[in-house]
């Protein structure tokens, strides 16, 4: 609430504010005036009168030397009183014990335009970037988030492969996925989350630090698809797989038990969040030829050449000669 201190000088019939008063059109219940009166007026009734161009006034008694600019209807709802953009004049009027006007002081303040029209629909601030709410309903948001969703494996393998091969037809893929697959519907929500800026990475020193933080985090801190990096070496980094309303604390014991749960089908549940491992796909060499044997006859004898592949995927050339 914005507060102003007003010194009331009845001798010169003027009001002296501690700073320039500038209020906002249609503002209500957020501006407070604190008045300073001389001790000789302590037993007098003080009244605040706000003047309108139509000669009407908004009048309210000053209680305990303070006043909040707010008006209420019969049902207790707040009604704005600063409805026009202009300079407003106001008075502080002094009445004696017989309700007789004995003195007054005048002042003024400026009311500037409000930033949001009161007839506009209320914006629900559910994320850090509420302006993107409108983009959620447009295909553009799905386009921007589509490739990131594929990289995180949230789409079905068939849909992800199709999207990679048909990148130039991403519009058709998005329309097909959204209209034909319940799984695509869930993943489109992840795309929306990414488009709204939720896919921001977060780092932790160790799994223990991560568990300590996540056991107390509210459910709206992270979104599905957000990456979580751990400084500890040789352990998988994580990503937010699912968010729940109910919080179930996790008791950390050691990294081995933690990784075992992370690698399970359902991931690991910490507080409101289910986490899974960030994985890098490795090339499967099972179907590759492991060695090639070639024999060549020469005048000197038979030269044999062959290649072999070891467990680390390294390929070597072997040569031998038989006379």
Buried (B, 14 or more C-beta within 10 A) or exposed (E): EEEBBBBBBBEEEEBEBEEEBEBBBBBBEEBBBBBEBEEEBEEBBBBBBBBBEEEEEBEBEBEEBEBBBBBEEEEEEEEBBBEEEEEBEBBBBBBEEEEEEEBBBBBEBEBEEBEEEEEEEEEEEEBEEEEBBEBBEEEEBBBEBBBBBBEBBBBBEEBBEBBEEEEEEBEEBBEBBBEEBEEBEEBBBBBBBBBBEBBEEBEBEBBBBBBBBBBEBEEEBBBBBBBBEBEBEEBBBBBBBBBEEEBEEBEBEEBEEBBEBBEEEEBBBBBBBBBBBBEEEEEEEEEEEEEEEEEEEEEEEEBBEBBBBEEEEEEEEEEEEEE
